[in-house]
Amino acid sequence: MMSQISSSDAEHAGKRKRTRRTVFLTEMELVVPWKALLKVI
């Protein structure tokens, strides 16, 4: 099971070296309506 980063993790990622993975996950956090998707699932 893959873990998701929270918005606080995304903020901390800005202080560390940003890998492609953290950049991608941060962008996905902003773009995807996770709560709406979870309701459907």
Order of alpha helices (4+ residues) and beta strands (2+ residues): alpha-alpha-alpha
